[in-house]
Amino acid sequence: MTATAPSPQPSISGSTRLYAVVGDPVAQVQSPGLLNPLFADQGLDAVLVPVEVRPDDLEQVIRGLQRIGNLDGIFVTVPHKADAARLADRHSRTVEIAGTSNVLRRETDGRWFAENFDGAGFVAGLARAGHEIRGSRVALAGAGGAGSAIAAALLTAGATRIAVTDPDRPKLDALVGRLARYWPGRVHAVAEPALNDSDLAVNATPLGLRSSDPLPFPPEALAPGAAVADIIMKPHETPLLRQAAALGHHVHHGIDMLKGQVEFYCEFFGLRAPGTG
């Protein structure tokens, strides 16, 4: 058997530009595995590292990172996306609508700009997999950081109805209120997932990160032909997706959302998109 050559490690120097991805936990994050090879392929002296931050420490850590002179960007994952948006100086329209951010960029004037590509990446991944969004009815579990951006992106892409559930009723009502200003009559807060008449059911909650987690919704309640998407990236095959596939539903994996975001991140940070030479 021939030994497999180890993957090249990033070369860290005094001129290395830094990026951080903050979350709690961070063991599941996949962005370093996608973006560090991209930096290497483009000959960039840059590295993205995971940083585990408890919610009570988030502001102190973000403020500290923002003061590091060679740190150009901060990626944000669960559960910090709403709080991170408030720690930026400027916000995109998507962040204003969703109320959450998944990436911050240092501007030339030293201020920090917040954007959220969760929704755009999720929709791009669905489109690449051949799922039709325009005219679809969606059941969405989760009104948090990713769920809010996904809801806005699905509505922008032409979903006719999104029924959103979340145990945090004030957070749910706030999201529906923001979305309704832009898409009146197309988004609804519901106590239970509206599964039996949905074309697509989305888990945008953390349920599935741990093997002991309950399912976010029962896939057996979906109509035949409905698709099920999960934003959990690790494990790749979540219990929800395994059960949905066993029932004959089309399934869409969490890593596809991140893959769908890579081109947006490249444009955001002034990098070449993969495959563009």
C-alpha positions, 0 to 999 in steps of 0.5 A: 500500500502506498502512503498518502502524502499529507496535505500541505500545511499553511506557512505562517510568517510575520506577514500572515493575514489572519481570519477567525471563525468564532462559535460555541462549539467550533468542533463542527466548523468546516470553513477552515477546510474549504478556505485555507486550501483556497488561500494556498492555491492562490498563493496568499499568506493567510490562514483561517482558524477556529476560535471557541467563544462562550456567549458571555465572552463574545463582545470582549473577544470580538472587540479584541479581534477587531483590534488585531492589526493583521486580522482582516475578517471574522466568520461567525457561527452558532450561537453568535450571529445576532450578537455579532451583527450588533458589534459591526459598524456598518451592515448590509441590507441582508443583515438589516432584514435578517438581524444576523451576520455570519461574517465581518470584514475590516474596511479600509477606514478601519471600521467593520462591515457585517454581511450574511451569506447563509441564505445566499449560500443555502439558495445557491446550494439548492439551485445547484442540486436542482431544487426549484424554489420559485413558487415553493411552500417552505416549512422552516424550523429555526428563527435564529442566525442562519434561519433568519437569513435563509428565510429572507433568501428563500423569499427573495428567490420566489418562495410563495410561503414560509411557515417558521417555527421556533421555541423562542416566541419573541425571536420568532415574532421579531423575525416574522415582523421584519420579513413581513415588511418586505414580503407581506402575506408570505411569511407566518409564525406557526406553533408546529411545523407546517409539513403536510403541505410543504414542498421543502422542510428546512432544519435551521436549528442546532438540533442534530449536532449531538447524537442525543438531540431530538429531531427538529420535526417528524419527516414522516408528516411530509407529503411524498416528493417533498425535500428535506434540508439540514444546515448541520454540517457535522455529522454529514448525515444527520438523523433527520436526513437519514430518516427522511431519505429512508422515507423516500424524500430528497435530502440536502446536506448542510455542507452544500450551504457552505460550498454555496457561500465560497464564491460570495466570500471570495467576492467579499474579501477580494479573492479569486473565485475557485476555478477562475484561474 
